[in-house]
Amino acid sequence: MDTPLSQIFATFARIGVLSFGGPAAQISLMHAELVERHKWLTEKQFLQALSFCMLLPGPEAMQLATYAGWKLRGVPGGLIAGLLFVLPGAAVIMGLAFGYAHYGDVPLVQSLFAGIKAAVIVVVLQALWRLSRKALGGASSWILAALAFAALFFLSVPFPLIIAAAALWGYLVTRSEAHEPAPPPERPATLRTIAVWGTLWLAPVAVLWLSGATFLTDLALFFSQLAVVTFGGAYAVLAYMTQAVVETHGWLTTPEMIDALGLAETTPGPLILVTQFVGFLAGFAEGGPWLAFGAATLTLWVTFTPCFLWIFAGAPYVETLLARPRLRGALDAISAGVVGVILNLSVWFALHVIFADVTPGRFGPSVELASLIPENLVFIGIAVLLLLALRLPLILSLGLMAAISGAAELFV
């Protein structure tokens, strides 16, 4: 018997509102709701779905929610689950972006962000540690991670090229072994499914281009490209996005990018909602609040519409795909490369928080030692204590860090 859509709506509304803490916490919450509480998916089905979503570009937790809804009630269930996972956080981000655009330069606000930035460094390092324990199992995976870090940090090799090279290497070195016959696809996707969702994704981009809206067209094309190459989750793509947004397009400054991630950490929903914040600030700088609202909405559209395309087109073939060893080998190699990508992000963030003067060099960022900010080192130490030693919840830790840095501005 099909699960009622009303029950799917209620469950995923709860998940969407409570999905703080990044992908690991969100996936754990969905496991508790879908496998343990409602028993809508078996343990095997849940793990297979998670493996499939990790194969895809885009936010794996949001796509896992969409797949679960699709599994229960097809496309209507997938739409309900995916939208409810994103929309609560998107509404909060829109409000935060509006406030930041108007008040972000106030000294007290900046001091609050000093504590949040320190906590973000520790959060990214935590993500790096968790992923490295899963992804780095042998010498070859460690080498791949090191090469990915060196290519990004020292040589500024484009992120998509690193992902493609890792996938190709994993595919080629994995032996093609016999695999058990997989069952036929469930609710097989059709070309119509791909055409409909591809059109929904790209039609607004074409309309903007034809109308001569250069800024919005550039924004849509950039985040559409990002939606195709975001393997490894939000942390993995942030370094690539930051380089393009700050250095290539000049839409945001480096401090604004760091603040964007800090705010995204405080909201429910996928961390990749940071793209909405970026779109809002870019639009605000270009043409004020109305263009900012349109740019943020457009960014949301081209970031998440492809997620529905990947799921609705690929979900029927999950078991068939996961039975192929070489495909799993490519995924494992991507995961190893992503460790190096996140390490690059960690070092990049740390340098920009600890030093006031960081400039691009021939072989990676160059810092001016005299620009060291001692109080930010103290804040990082406090963040390590709160998050790693005391293991306080993320939202509480971020709030405490903001309060501590704000108090230091007022009373020290």
C-alpha positions in Angstrom: 0.0 0.0 0.0 1.3 3.4 -0.9 2.3 5.7 1.9 -0.1 8.7 2.1 1.3 11.9 0.7 0.1 13.7 3.8 2.3 11.4 6.0 5.3 12.0 3.7 4.7 15.7 3.9 4.5 15.7 7.7 7.6 13.6 8.1 9.8 15.5 5.7 8.6 18.8 7.1 9.9 17.7 10.4 13.2 16.6 8.9 13.5 19.9 7.0 13.1 22.0 10.1 15.4 19.9 12.3 18.2 19.3 9.7 20.9 21.3 11.4 24.6 20.2 11.6 25.6 19.3 8.1 25.3 16.1 6.0 26.3 13.6 8.7 23.7 14.8 11.2 21.1 15.1 8.4 21.6 11.6 7.2 21.5 10.3 10.8 18.2 12.1 11.3 16.7 10.6 8.1 17.9 7.1 9.1 16.1 7.5 12.5 12.9 8.7 10.8 12.7 6.5 7.7 14.3 3.3 8.8 13.8 3.1 12.6 10.7 5.1 13.3 8.4 4.6 10.2 10.2 1.5 8.7 9.6 2.9 5.2 13.1 1.7 4.0 15.1 -1.3 5.1 18.7 -0.8 6.2 20.0 -2.2 2.9 17.7 0.1 0.9 18.9 3.1 2.9 22.6 2.3 2.5 22.2 1.6 -1.2 20.3 4.9 -1.7 23.1 6.8 0.2 25.8 5.1 -1.9 23.9 6.2 -5.1 23.5 9.8 -3.9 27.3 10.0 -3.2 27.9 9.0 -6.8 26.0 12.1 -7.9 27.0 15.7 -8.0 25.1 17.9 -5.6 24.1 17.7 -1.9 23.9 14.0 -1.0 21.5 14.6 2.0 19.0 16.5 -0.1 19.2 13.9 -2.8 18.8 11.1 -0.3 15.6 12.7 0.9 14.3 13.1 -2.7 15.1 9.4 -3.4 13.3 8.3 -0.3 10.2 10.3 -1.3 10.4 8.9 -4.8 10.7 5.3 -3.4 7.6 5.8 -1.4 5.3 7.6 -3.9 7.2 8.3 -7.1 7.7 11.8 -8.5 5.1 13.5 -6.2 6.7 11.9 -3.1 10.2 12.9 -4.3 9.1 16.5 -4.9 7.6 16.8 -1.5 10.6 15.3 0.3 13.2 17.3 -1.7 11.5 20.6 -1.4 10.7 20.3 2.3 14.4 19.5 2.9 15.5 22.7 1.2 12.8 25.4 1.7 13.0 26.0 5.5 16.7 26.6 5.3 16.3 28.7 2.1 13.8 31.0 3.9 16.2 31.5 6.8 19.2 32.1 4.5 17.2 34.7 2.6 16.5 36.6 5.8 20.0 36.4 7.0 21.4 37.5 3.7 19.1 40.6 3.7 20.3 41.5 7.2 23.9 40.9 6.3 23.8 43.0 3.2 22.4 46.0 5.2 24.3 45.6 8.5 27.3 43.4 7.8 29.8 46.3 8.0 28.8 47.3 11.5 31.8 46.8 13.8 29.9 44.8 16.4 28.5 42.5 13.7 32.0 41.9 12.3 33.2 41.0 15.8 30.4 38.5 16.1 31.6 36.9 12.9 35.2 36.7 14.1 34.1 33.9 16.5 31.9 32.2 13.9 34.8 32.1 11.5 37.1 30.5 14.1 34.4 27.8 14.6 34.0 27.3 10.9 37.7 26.3 10.7 37.2 23.6 13.3 34.0 22.4 11.6 35.7 22.0 8.2 38.6 20.1 9.9 36.0 17.8 11.6 34.5 17.1 8.1 38.0 16.4 6.8 38.7 14.0 9.6 35.4 12.1 9.2 35.8 11.8 5.5 39.5 10.8 5.6 38.7 7.9 7.9 36.3 6.5 5.4 38.0 7.4 2.1 41.7 6.8 2.8 42.2 3.1 3.1 45.4 2.4 1.3 48.5 4.0 -0.1 47.0 4.9 -3.4 44.1 6.8 -1.8 46.6 8.8 0.3 48.6 9.7 -2.8 45.4 10.8 -4.6 44.4 13.0 -1.7 47.9 14.6 -1.6 48.0 15.2 -5.3 44.5 16.8 -5.2 45.6 19.1 -2.5 48.9 20.1 -4.2 47.1 20.6 -7.6 44.6 23.0 -6.0 46.7 24.8 -3.4 50.0 25.2 -5.3 49.0 25.0 -9.0 45.3 26.3 -9.0 44.2 23.4 -11.2 40.4 23.6 -11.8 38.3 21.6 -9.4 36.3 19.8 -12.2 39.5 18.6 -13.8 40.7 17.1 -10.5 37.4 15.2 -10.0 37.5 13.9 -13.6 41.1 12.7 -13.3 40.4 10.9 -10.0 37.3 9.2 -11.4 39.2 8.1 -14.5 42.0 6.7 -12.5 39.7 4.8 -10.2 37.8 3.4 -13.1 40.9 2.3 -15.0 42.7 0.6 -12.0 39.7 -1.2 -10.7 39.4 -4.8 -11.9 36.1 -5.6 -13.7 34.8 -8.6 -11.7 31.7 -10.6 -12.3 28.7 -9.2 -10.4 25.4 -10.7 -9.5 22.6 -10.0 -11.9 20.6 -7.0 -10.8 16.8 -6.8 -10.9 15.2 -4.8 -13.7 14.8 -1.1 -13.1 11.9 0.0 -10.9 9.7 2.6 -12.6 12.2 3.0 -15.5 13.0 6.6 -16.4 12.2 7.8 -19.9 13.7 10.4 -22.2 10.6 12.4 -21.3 11.7 12.6 -17.7 15.1 13.8 -18.7 13.7 16.3 -21.2 11.2 17.7 -18.8 13.6 18.3 -15.9 16.4 19.4 -18.2 14.1 22.0 -19.7 12.9 23.2 -16.3 16.5 23.6 -15.3 17.9 25.4 -18.4 14.9 27.3 -19.8 15.2 30.2 -17.4 18.9 30.5 -18.3 18.0 30.6 -22.0 15.4 33.3 -21.4 17.8 35.4 -19.4 20.4 35.1 -22.2 18.0 36.0 -24.9 16.8 39.0 -22.9 20.3 40.4 -22.5 20.4 40.1 -18.7 24.2 39.7 -18.6 24.7 39.6 -14.9 21.9 37.1 -14.2 22.9 35.0 -17.2 26.5 34.7 -15.9 25.2 33.9 -12.4 22.9 31.1 -13.8 25.6 29.6 -16.0 28.2 29.6 -13.2 25.9 27.9 -10.7 24.5 25.5 -13.3 28.1 24.4 -14.0 28.6 24.1 -10.2 25.6 21.8 -10.0 27.3 19.4 -12.4 30.7 19.2 -10.7 29.8 19.3 -6.9 31.0 15.8 -6.2 31.9 15.2 -2.5 29.4 17.6 -1.0 29.5 21.3 -0.2 32.8 21.4 1.6 34.5 19.9 -1.4 33.2 22.6 -3.9 33.6 25.6 -1.7 37.3 26.2 -2.6 36.5 26.1 -6.3 33.4 28.3 -5.8 35.3 30.8 -3.7 38.1 31.1 -6.3 35.7 31.8 -9.1 33.3 34.1 -7.1 36.1 36.2 -5.6 38.9 36.1 -8.1 37.3 35.5 -11.5 33.9 37.2 -11.2 34.6 39.6 -8.3 31.0 39.2 -7.0 32.1 38.9 -3.3 35.2 39.5 -1.2 37.1 36.8 0.6 35.8 37.9 4.1 32.2 37.8 2.7 32.7 34.3 1.5 33.9 33.1 4.9 31.0 34.9 6.5 28.6 33.1 4.1 29.8 29.7 5.2 29.5 30.7 8.8 25.9 31.7 8.3 25.0 28.6 6.3 26.3 26.5 9.2 23.7 28.0 11.5 20.7 27.1 9.4 18.7 23.9 8.6 19.0 22.3 5.2 21.9 21.5 3.0 25.1 23.4 3.5 25.2 24.1 -0.3 22.5 26.7 0.5 25.6 28.9 0.9 25.2 29.4 -2.9 21.9 31.2 -2.3 23.7 33.6 0.1 26.4 34.2 -2.5 23.8 34.9 -5.2 22.0 37.4 -2.9 25.1 39.4 -2.0 26.3 39.4 -5.7 22.9 40.7 -6.7 22.8 43.3 -3.9 26.1 44.7 -5.0 25.1 44.7 -8.6 21.6 46.4 -8.3 20.2 46.5 -4.8 17.6 44.4 -2.9 15.2 43.5 -5.7 18.0 42.2 -7.9 19.5 40.5 -4.9 16.2 38.6 -4.3 16.0 37.6 -7.9 19.6 36.5 -8.0 19.2 34.4 -4.9 16.0 32.8 -6.2 17.7 32.1 -9.6 20.7 30.6 -7.8 18.4 28.3 -5.8 16.7 27.2 -9.0 19.8 26.2 -10.9 21.4 24.6 -7.8 18.6 22.3 -6.8 16.5 21.6 -10.0 19.4 19.4 -11.3 19.2 17.4 -8.1 15.6 16.3 -9.1 16.8 15.5 -12.6 19.6 13.2 -11.3 17.3 11.4 -8.9 14.2 11.0 -11.1 16.4 9.9 -14.1 18.8 7.6 -12.1 16.9 6.3 -9.1 15.3 3.3 -11.0 18.8 2.1 -11.8 20.3 2.2 -8.4 20.9 -1.5 -7.9 22.1 -2.0 -11.4 24.7 0.8 -11.1 26.0 -0.3 -7.7 26.6 -3.8 -8.9 29.4 -2.5 -11.2 32.9 -2.7 -9.5 34.5 -0.1 -11.8 31.9 2.5 -11.0 32.5 1.9 -7.3 36.2 2.2 -8.0 35.6 5.6 -9.6 33.6 6.7 -6.6 36.3 5.6 -4.2 38.9 7.6 -6.1 36.7 10.7 -6.2 36.2 10.4 -2.4 40.0 10.2 -1.9 40.5 13.3 -4.1 37.8 15.1 -2.2 39.9 14.7 1.0 42.6 16.8 -0.6 40.1 19.3 -1.8 38.7 19.8 1.7 42.2 20.1 3.1 42.8 22.9 0.6 39.7 24.6 1.9 40.8 24.2 5.5 44.2 25.8 4.9 42.6 28.6 2.8 40.1 29.4 5.5 42.7 29.3 8.3 45.1 31.6 6.5 42.4 34.2 5.9 41.2 34.1 9.5 44.6 34.1 11.1 46.3 36.7 8.8 44.9 40.0 7.7 47.2 40.1 4.6 46.8 37.1 2.3 47.6 37.5 -1.4 47.6 35.1 -4.3 51.2 33.9 -5.1 52.7 32.0 -8.0 52.5 28.7 -6.0 49.6 29.2 -3.7 48.6 32.0 -1.2 51.3 34.2 0.3 50.9 35.7 3.8 52.5 38.7 5.5 53.6 37.4 8.9 53.3 40.9 10.5 49.6 40.8 9.7 48.9 38.0 12.2 45.7 38.5 14.2 46.5 37.0 17.7 42.9 37.2 19.0 41.7 35.0 16.2 44.2 32.3 17.3 42.6 32.5 20.7 39.1 32.2 19.2 40.2 29.1 17.3 41.6 27.6 20.5 38.2 28.2 22.2 36.4 26.7 19.3 38.6 23.5 19.5 37.7 23.3 23.2 33.9 23.7 22.6 33.6 21.4 19.5 36.3 18.8 20.0 37.0 18.6 23.7 33.5 19.3 25.2 31.7 18.1 22.0 28.9 20.7 22.3 26.3 20.8 19.6 27.2 22.9 16.5 24.5 25.5 16.9 25.3 26.1 20.6 29.0 26.3 19.8 28.5 28.8 17.0 26.3 30.9 19.3 28.8 30.8 22.1 31.7 31.7 19.8 29.7 34.7 18.5 29.0 35.8 22.0 32.6 35.5 23.1 34.0 37.4 20.2 31.3 40.1 20.6 32.1 40.4 24.3 35.8 40.7 23.5 35.0 43.6 21.1 32.9 45.5 23.7 34.9 44.9 26.9 38.5 44.2 26.0 
